Amino acid sequence: MARLDEFLRKMVSLGGSDLHLCSTLPPKTRIHGNLAPLPGEKPISAEEMKNILKEAAPRSKWRAFVKNFDMDYAYVIPGLARFRSNYLVNHFGPAAVFRVIPTKILTIEQLKLPPILTDICEYKSGLVLVTGPTGSGKSTTLAAMIDYINTTQSKHIITIEDPIEFVHPNKQSIIVQREISADTDSFATALRGAMRADPDIILVGEMRDQETINLALTCASMGMLVFGTLHTSNAPKTIDRIIDSFPSEQQPQVRAMLSQSLSAVVSQLLCKTKNGKGRVGAHEILLKTEGLPSMIREGQIASIRSVIEQSSGIGMRSMDTTLHKLLDKDIISAMEAYMKAANKQEFEKLLTPDDLAQIIE
């Protein structure tokens, strides 16, 4: 058994979500959002870490890591799980992070995601963005949405990922999953190819650069349903991020394309539960309304907040409203709601003196 497998099996048995390996430190795992040392493990030297990571990686991936000092791939332990793997180099030597990808794709209902997501899955065209910081569960949410479509509709779905995380079996739909470097050179190259492959739906694992964003907007404007992800915490910031990724002279054109193509933004954060035994998702949802395109074209992004807050009847919700509901149900603490809130003043009055002292520190 590879040494890495020992660490990963131990992490999974503890209910961890991520394994962190760093030269000169003992292995650590993230459990319910908190990092803790893996029991019984000692610090790993840089040379030993190199051997552990080299033993686990495919030869071509290891060559890429030696050349570029960064590398992503999917690592599989049959019968246990898949892991999204990231290799890097830091001041102390080689390091890596491995995230558990459940073998079973959970449904929208099992994940307790907002029911409006099933309506979004019925869209025929447009751009749907699932956003949130690293580790907020974007991939899991998207996998649930693609699985819903796969189960209920007959579509041609192309996913472009780096690496492939959840493996979708063909059900009602045909699903083609392509991995960067293994199956295609880049997101942009794969998107150009997808345009000619008669897709109904395209999933772009990460909209990293200007060219990828531009091609995703083009596909959406051509009548395809495009799912993508961004590392933003709410809907207004998502729209600003897309527009700001282009030079100023191109931004009016991008605003016009985005105003016509954007169908929904689902922003997601993971909050620690009050009992300390898990995490719960909090969501902000923006849906396309009659007035949204003109707001985007005219740069009235600040007005989008009021649109969300006034449109709960059609499935929209703000992040702060969701946090209030989780707080009212005693699922999360006032401190957790405050830390995740956009308008912190609204939650500050709910904090205890000990909470306030902790913030000051």
Beta strands, then each sheet from edge to edge (+ up, - down):
strand 1: 18-22
strand 2: 28-31
strand 3: 34-37
strand 4: 70-77
strand 5: 81-90
strand 6: 93-101
strand 7: 126-131
strand 8: 156-161
strand 9: 174-179
strand 10: 201-204
strand 11: 225-230
strand 12: 262-272
strand 13: 279-287
sheet 1: 3+ 2- 1+ 6- 5+ 4-
sheet 2: 9+ 8+ 10+ 11+ 7+ 12+ 13-
end
